[in-house]
Amino acid sequence: MSDAANRPESAVPPPRSAVRSLLRLWPYVRPVRARLFGAAGVAVLASGMGLLIPLVLKWLVDGPVARRDAAGIWLGGGLLLLLGLAEAGLFGLRRWLVARPLAGVEAAMRDALYRRLQRLPVAFHDRWPSGQLLSRGTTDLQLLRMFLAFPMTFLFVNGVTILAGFGILLAQRWSLGLVLLAPLVPLIVLCSVFEAKYSVAARRSQDQVGDLTTLVEESVLGIRIIKGFGRHRAQARAYTALTHELRGTELHKARLLAAIWGVITFLPETAIGAALVLGTVQVADGGLSAGTLVAFLSTALALRWPVESIGFLLAISNESATAADRYFEVMDVPPADADDPAVRTAALARTPAAPAPDGLAFTGVEFRYPDAPADAPPTLRGVDLHVRPGETMALVGATGSGKTTLTALVPRLYDATGGRITLDGRDIMTLPRDELRSLVAVAFEEPTLFSATAAENVLMGGEEAGEDGVRRALRVAQAHDFVAALPQAEHTQVGEQGLSLSGGQRQRLALARAVVGAPRFLVLDDPLSALDVHTEARVEAALREVLATTTALIVAHRPSTVLLADRVALLSDGRVTAVGTHQHLLRENPEYAHLMSGADLAGAPGPAGDGRTGSPGLPGSPDSTGPHRTEKETER
């Protein structure tokens, strides 16, 4: 991971070059460079029209006005009108030239950011608040588009205008021109100081907007918790505190901008006043014509906006440079794609001479979370486990033993930091991610649904399944009844996060999503935890048919879920400490017996610690083996 990815989201970055940051936008700007350069040329031409007006005024005052030539005065007035109309028309043309291409640049950058976010590992998303990512994809990109549309062009245009204007001033009266040039050096020094201070404040402001976005998003998604525990006042206080911090930063930015704008306005205005007094004296002495003085002052006034806008343009440019830094902080994080030849070569290099077994195999697997303390033990260490082809393996362990982490390694939500995982003998690190995730389907304990129809949520597990596949998957998950009762059946929008459904309904839709594509490998993380006992029994009966045709690893906390499996693996303190049938582990492994007895106590009445519930089909009962296990063991 890059340093940017590991840096806390609100940290102020070290000093950097704003120009270097903004130059990184060039790959996105390059496709529309012709129109942007054309727009800049049109803007320079428009500014040139503005500089011609004082020269026409000089001719008009010294010529037709001095001679009282009415025809000449009308001609001069017409020329001034034409120049004004041309200047306005050219600026309008510039705006038209940049509007469409810059909207395309913003869309391209937003698409690239979204694609990168989809390819980044889960470990990245674990560290980054969603509000920080949202602000980078919205407000930061809008700021960059505004920079490309206005400050980028006018920093160049105003620079050219100032150089040309001062050239005209010096040509007209070099002594007065030097008076106007006097503030140049202090302005350059003050602008450099302003830029350094303003960039720090701009970064702090944009990070605070990200923090505020995170809080708002969490408050909306967690509104039931906030209301249920009466925490609305506490959340309001937290929101107020963040808004006050942001307000303070924005006021600091405003003070910096007001100071630089005041200085940039005061020094040139003072110089113009001095030039006016000196020029008036020269006109009175006969050393300067009135028309030249009028043209000189008109040119100086025409340069007021280009000079005074420097502070404003620098402020936007610094904020845009900060936005570019924040954008590329995400874009610079490597996706660690399995299609990278280096990744595949490294995986092949550590492949042992002996072929890996078919099915799902873990060999010496270790894993440590990227943000774990250096002295903390790995979450998983030396995991060796083999799920044979067509077998269902239950993964059992105490809370915190690493069960969910182990299942997350199979679809490469995280990459193992040691050892190897193979599917039918192929190291998953050598498989392209698209191929790997077409082989492996997952269902998590906490189901996540999207703002889409029930059918669209299910089809995320296999778009090729079609409507018939959706209906079969809904029947397996015992979701067909409640889905059919929705206003538009499977075509009903389930709302953001599926919050219009109950927890059990969301979990069944997530299970349907996992099985709809008929995957070769199925990973289920306690997928039935939110179901009542009757619905759970129906789901298990239907799920047995799916498990008979796939290789499955199921995290199990309930005894009834364990009965779906052919064998059970006990995970303890990050290691697989025992593997066997449910009955064998009950008899031979005290830790497993303790876990199952606790589950029995939670699930049904029965003597504590004896591994029995007194109900047929539950652990410890004579007929708990079930037909599913017997048939599959007979086949092998």
Helices and strands as residue ranges (DSSP letters): H 3-6, H 18-23, H 26-29, G 30-32, H 33-60, I 61-65, H 66-67, H 70-119, H 122-127, H 130-137, H 139-149, H 151-172, H 174-181, H 184-221, H 223-228, H 232-284, H 290-302, H 304-331, H 341-349, E 360-367, E 380-387, E 392-397, H 403-409, E 418-423, E 426-427, G 428-430, H 433-439, E 440-443, H 454-459, G 463-465, H 466-476, H 480-484, G 489-491, G 496-498, H 503-515, E 521-525, H 533-547, E 551-555, H 559-562, E 567-572, E 575-580, H 582-588, H 590-603, H 626-635
